[in-house]
Amino acid sequence: MRRSYVTSGVGLLGMSYGLVAICIGITNKRPGPTLLALAPGLAKALLSLGLGILAAAIATVAHHHLRARLGAITQT
């Protein structure tokens, strides 16, 4: 399995964890949630997703670069 797929999966897992935190925050607030209750969970989810996508992009570029270098070494 490619590492880029794993890292994006970790980002999505972090986002789902943040969304669960939002849902818990919503259920604990009465009469209704405000943006202040939702903002921390949304921020964590978006940050996790962004970092996961960034890590996936870096891993994909590095994988292709190293694969090309390895291919050049083995052909010579």
C-alpha positions in Angstrom: 0.0 0.0 0.0 1.3 3.4 -0.8 2.2 5.7 2.0 0.3 8.6 0.3 -2.9 6.7 0.7 -2.2 6.0 4.4 -1.4 9.6 5.2 -4.6 10.9 3.5 -6.5 8.3 5.5 -5.0 9.6 8.7 -6.1 13.1 7.8 -9.6 11.8 7.1 -9.6 10.0 10.4 -8.6 13.2 12.2 -11.4 15.0 10.5 -13.9 12.4 11.6 -12.6 12.7 15.1 -13.1 16.4 15.0 -16.6 16.0 13.7 -17.4 13.6 16.5 -16.2 16.2 18.9 -18.5 18.7 17.2 -21.5 16.4 17.6 -20.7 15.8 21.3 -20.4 19.6 21.7 -23.8 20.0 20.1 -25.6 17.5 22.3 -24.2 19.0 25.5 -25.5 22.5 24.7 -29.0 23.5 25.4 -31.2 25.1 24.0 -29.1 25.1 20.9 -25.4 25.3 19.8 -23.9 28.5 18.8 -20.9 29.0 16.5 -18.7 29.2 19.6 -19.6 25.7 20.4 -18.9 24.4 16.9 -15.8 26.4 16.0 -13.2 24.4 18.0 -14.2 21.1 16.6 -14.5 22.4 13.0 -11.0 24.0 13.4 -9.5 20.7 14.5 -11.2 18.8 11.8 -10.1 21.2 9.0 -6.5 21.4 10.4 -6.3 17.6 10.5 -7.6 17.3 7.0 -5.3 19.9 5.6 -2.2 18.3 7.3 -3.2 14.9 6.0 -3.6 16.1 2.5 -0.3 18.0 2.7 1.5 14.9 4.0 -0.1 12.8 1.2 1.1 15.3 -1.4 4.6 15.3 -0.1 4.7 11.5 0.2 3.4 11.1 -3.4 6.0 13.5 -4.8 8.8 11.8 -2.8 7.6 8.4 -3.9 7.7 9.3 -7.6 11.0 11.1 -7.3 12.7 8.1 -5.5 11.1 5.7 -7.9 12.5 7.6 -10.9 16.0 7.7 -9.3 15.9 4.0 -8.5 14.9 3.3 -12.0 17.7 5.4 -13.4 20.2 3.6 -11.1 19.1 0.1 -12.1 19.2 0.8 -15.8 22.8 2.0 -15.8 
